Amino acid sequence: MAEAWAIYDALLYAWKFCFSCIILESNSKEIVDILHGHSVSLRGCSLISMIEKLINRNWFVQVQHVYRERNLVADRLASLSRNLPLGVTEWKQVLDQVASLISCEVEVC
């Protein structure tokens, strides 16, 4: 359920800052499958309903599964967050600890 809360918080944050196009990657295949309608395991859960309502707002949100090993930046940021107070942390520039990992994940569309 922690992954679902992270998805909800990320979408809410993106909406608050007026993003219009989001590619949301999650390593939780279960949550991705639920949001794509391929699983009913948590269907009806109020948190899943809140996520679906956010996704259905007037913007483009693509939800896709990504393996943890491929999501190096998010994994590193999650590790760094263990030393921070609870809440949202916003960095104004790329952290040295993730700069080299970003180039590993960049793909040309």
C-alpha positions, 0 to 999 in steps of 0.5 A, spaced: 500 500 500 505 504 500 507 504 493 499 506 492 500 512 497 507 514 493 503 514 486 497 518 489 502 523 492 506 524 486 500 525 482 497 530 486 503 534 486 504 534 479 497 536 478 498 542 483 504 544 479 500 544 473 503 538 469 499 536 463 503 530 461 505 525 466 509 518 465 508 515 471 513 509 472 512 504 478 515 498 480 509 495 483 506 491 477 500 489 482 498 497 482 499 498 475 495 492 473 489 495 477 490 501 474 490 498 467 483 494 469 487 488 469 486 486 476 481 487 481 485 485 488 484 492 490 478 494 486 474 498 490 479 501 495 478 508 497 485 510 495 485 506 488 479 510 487 482 517 489 488 515 484 483 513 478 480 520 479 486 524 479 488 520 473 481 521 470 482 529 470 483 533 464 491 531 463 495 525 460 497 520 465 500 514 462 502 509 468 507 503 466 510 498 470 518 498 470 522 493 474 526 496 480 533 494 477 531 499 471 528 505 476 535 507 479 534 514 480 527 513 484 531 507 488 536 512 489 532 518 491 528 513 496 534 511 499 536 518 500 529 519 503 530 515 509 534 520 512 529 526 511 523 528 515 516 525 513 513 529 508 515 532 501 522 534 499 523 539 493 530 539 490 532 545 486 537 542 482 540 535 481 543 531 486 550 529 485 548 522 488 543 521 482 546 525 476 550 520 474 544 515 474 539 520 470 543 519 464 543 511 464 535 512 464 534 517 459 531 514 453 529 518 446 522 517 444 
